[in-house]
Amino acid sequence: MTASAAGPPPRPVRAAGPPPRPAPAAPLRIALIASARHPIRDPFAGGLEAHTWTLSKALRARGHKVTIFAGPGSDPALGVVEMPFRPPRISEAACRDTSMVAAHWLAEHHAYLQLMLDLSRTPARGDYDIVHNNSLHYLPVAMAAVLSVPVVTTLHTPPTPWLESAIQAPPLCPMWFSAVSDHTAAAWRHVVPTATVVRNGIDTERWHPGPGGDELVWSGRIVPEKGAHFAIEAARLAGRGLRLAGPVGDTEYFEACVRPRLGRTITYAGHLSQPELCELVGSSAAAVVSPCWDEPYGLVIAEALACGTPVCGFARGALPEIVTDDCARLVRPGDRTALAAAVEPTIALSRTAARRHAEAFCSMEVMTRSYERFYHSVSA
């Protein structure tokens, strides 16, 4: 339940720890909990999976020992310990229960339950210095007390009932929290009074500058809240071609709101691998980011800027804190006319400035050092 003036006060949550200090020389042994449902593999199911892949590689490059617990089919190079995501066989009689939830929900529940039990047992409790819950599931939060090492959770989304209830379940939630933006930290403040902000970063070597081009680009999961239809309408009003790319997360939305608008100047490139997407974004005049929800971070922004491609989008969620006037133009949320009018001023921005901002603000190095300080502040 969301706390309000009329409701009960939020349960106490452990603070984010003392002020950060330089990381000691000794590497950390980190258990990184990822999605049980989606593999950590390129092409990625979404930004969370891409972020987990990048973070694990970066931590290892800095000498830490990282064990990733993730869904089947993940990148073999990561050495993932697969969580048993097995949809149960539910009898016909049980399916008649009106409280029946989706089979994938049950599979995720039991996968995370088994993982937390395994981590709580000897000798597993001596194998890690810290457990980082990078999933969206509630069980690693609800069961943090069964582990003998510090557990941290990154808040990647707006508040959800399952996570809020997991935080409030014990008298004192034995958990430290980070958030991917100031906006997201503020959204959770009613149940997480203090969250350390560690913004997502991308590998600026893999996301390299491109030459630009004449067409616009939109990338991301094709679901209603990402607003691909707004990008299409703005591109048409601006008289520019638009290339869309990303996994279709909502088939009904794609068929109703995207496919009918495709044609000679509006095209869909499909679900691309990271190198393919880098080439597409880098060869575009500007990236359109048109969320219909309060975007918690916006990884596609960091990717576009690293490619030297300036951003034109809605000033919603965390977007205003990620960009500057040197590399982006933001307009009122939902205003397709204003978005279209901002296209040409965006294209006129310096591609060099866009890349420079990505290196200084959105890089993998900046993110990883911030996580190291966070880890050491809670594991001392």
URHUTA-V564257 format. One record per pair of residues at least 4 apart in sequence whose ideal C-beta (glycine too) atoms are under 8 Angstrom apart, sorted by the first residue. I is the first residue (numbers start at 0). J is the second residue. Records with the same first field share a line. If there is no record, write none. Layout:
# URHUTA-V564257
I->J  J
This chain:
# URHUTA-V564257
0->6  160  163  164  167
1->6  158  163  189
2->6  7  8  9  189  190
3->189
9->167  189  190  192
10->166  167  168  169  170  171  172  190
11->170  171  172
12->166  171  172  174  176  190  191  192  193
13->171  172  173  174  175
14->175  192  193
15->175  176  177  193  194  195  373  376  377
16->175  195  373  376  377
17->376  379
18->376
19->372  373  375  376
20->372  375  376
21->372
22->371  372  374  375
23->375
26->61  62  63  64
27->63  64  128  129  371  374  375  378
28->63  64  66  126  127  128  129
29->58  63  64  65  66  127  128  129  130  131  374
30->66  68  118  126  127  129  130  131
31->51  54  55  58  65  66  67  68  131  133
32->68  111  114  130  131  132  133  134  139
33->39  48  51  67  68  69  70  73  79  133  134
34->38  39  44  47  48  51  69  70  134  135
35->69  70  82  84  106  107  110  111  114  134  136
36->70  84  103  106  107
37->44  45  48  70
38->44  48  69  70  71  72  73  74
39->43  48  51  52  55  67  69  70  73  74  77  79
40->48  52  72  73  74
41->49  52  74  272  273
42->246  270  271  272  273  276
43->48  49  52  273
44->48  246
45->49  220  246  248
46->50  199  219  220  296  298  299
47->51  133  135  155
48->52
49->53  273  298
50->54  133  155  199  298
51->55  67  69  133
52->56  74  77
53->57  200  201  202  363  366
54->58  133  366  367  370
55->59  65  67  77
56->60  77  202
57->61  200  202  363  364  366  367
58->63  65  367  370  371
59->63  64  65
61->367  371
66->78  80  126  127
67->73  77  78  79  80
68->79  80  81  82  114
69->73  77  79  80  81  82
70->81  82  84
71->81  82  84
73->77  79  81
74->79
75->79
82->110  111  113  114
83->109  110  113
84->106  107  110
85->106  109  110
86->102  103  105  106
87->102  105  106  109
89->93  94  99  102  105
90->94
91->95
93->99
94->99
95->99
100->104  105
101->105
102->106
103->107
104->108
105->109
106->110
107->111  136
108->112  138
109->113
110->114
111->115  134  136  138  139
112->116  138  142
113->117
114->118  139
115->119  138  139  142  145  146
116->120  145
117->123
118->123  124  127  130  145  146
119->123  124  142  145  146  147
120->124
121->125
122->126
123->127
124->146  147  148
127->148
128->148  149  374  378
129->148  149  150  151  374  377  378
130->139  143  146  148  149  150  151
131->150  151  152  153  370  374
132->136  139  140  143  150  151  152  153
133->153  155
134->139
135->155  156  159  162
136->161
137->141  161  162  164  165
138->142  165
139->143  150  152
140->152  162  165  166  172  174
141->165  168
142->146
143->150  172  173  174
144->169  173
146->150
148->378
149->175  377  378
150->173  174  175
151->174  175  176  177  373  374  377
152->174  175  176  177
153->176  177  178  179  197
154->162  176  177  178  179  183  184  187  191  194  295
155->179  183  295  296
156->183  295
157->183  186  292  293  295
158->162  163  186  187  189  190
159->163
160->164
161->165
162->166
163->167  190
164->168
166->172  174  190  191
167->172  190
168->172
169->173
175->195  373  377
176->187  191  193  194  195
177->194  195  196  197  370  373
178->183  184  187  191  194  195  196  197
179->183  196  197  198  199  295  296  317
180->184  196  198  295  296  316  317  320  321
181->185  196  317  320
182->186  293  295  316  317  320
183->187  194  295  296  317
184->188  191  194  196
186->293  295
187->191  194
188->192  194
195->373  376
197->366  369  370  373
198->296  321  360  361  365  366  369
199->296  298  301  361  366
200->301  361  362  363  364  365  366  367
201->205  206  298  301  302  305  357  361  362  363
202->206  362  363
203->207  305  357  358  361  362  363
205->273  274  277
206->273  277  301  302  305  306  357
207->277  281  305  306
208->281  305  306  307  350  354
209->277  278  280  281  282  283  306  307  308
210->281  282
211->281  282  283  284  307  308  350
212->282  283  284
213->239  240  284
214->239  240  241  242  283  284
215->230  234  237  239  240  241  242  283  284  285  286  287  311  342
216->241  242  243  244  279  280  283  285  286  287  303  308
217->227  230  231  241  242  243  244  286  287  288  289
218->243  244  245  276  279  280  286  299  302  303
219->225  227  245  299
220->225  245  246  248
221->225  227  243  245  246  247  248  249  252  253  257
222->248  249  252
223->249  252  256  291
224->290  291  292
225->245  289  290  291
226->230  289  290  291  313
227->231  243  256  257  289
228->232  256  257  260
229->233  289  291  313  333  335  338
230->234  241  243  287  289  338
231->235  241  243  257  260  265
232->236  335  339
233->237  287  289  311  335  338  339  342
234->239  240  241  264  265  287  339  342
235->264  265  339
236->335  336  339
237->339  340  342  343
239->264  284  342
240->264  265  266
241->264  265  266  287
242->266  267  268  279  283
243->257  265  266  267  268
244->267  268  269  270  271  276  279
245->270  271
246->270
247->253  270
249->253
250->254
251->255
252->256  257
253->257  258
254->258
255->259
256->260
257->261  267
258->267
260->265
261->265  266  267
262->266
268->275  279
271->275  276  279
272->276
273->277
274->278
275->279
276->280  302
277->281  302  306
278->282
279->283
280->286  302  303  306  308
281->306  307  308
283->308
284->308  346
285->308  309  310  311  342  345  346
286->299  300  303  308  309  310  311  312
287->310  311  312  338  342
288->294  297  299  300  303  310  311  312  313  318
289->312  313  338
290->294  297  312  313  315  316  318  332
291->332  333
292->315  316
293->315  316  317
294->315  316  317  318
295->316  317
296->316  317  321
297->301  316  317  318  321
298->302
299->303
300->304  310  312  318  321  322  327  361
301->305  321  357  361
302->306
303->308  309  310  353
304->308  309  310  322  326  353  354  356  357  361
305->354  357  358  361  362
306->354
307->350  351  353  354
308->350  353
309->326  327  328  345  346  348  349  350  353
310->322  326  327  328  345  353
311->327  328  329  338  341  342  345
312->318  327  328  329  330  338
313->318  329  330  331  332  333  334  338
314->318  319  329  330  331  332
315->332
317->321
318->322  329
319->329
321->360  361
322->326  327  329  356
323->327  356
324->328
325->348  349  352  353  356
326->348  349  352  353  356
327->345  348  353
328->341  344  345  348
329->341
330->334  337  338  340  341
331->337
334->338
335->339
336->340
337->341
338->342
341->345
342->346
343->347
344->348
348->352  353
349->353
350->354
351->355
352->356
353->357
354->358
355->359
356->360  361
357->361  362
358->362
359->365
360->365
361->365
362->366
363->367
364->368
365->369
366->370
367->371
368->372
369->373
370->374
371->375
372->376
373->377
374->378
375->379
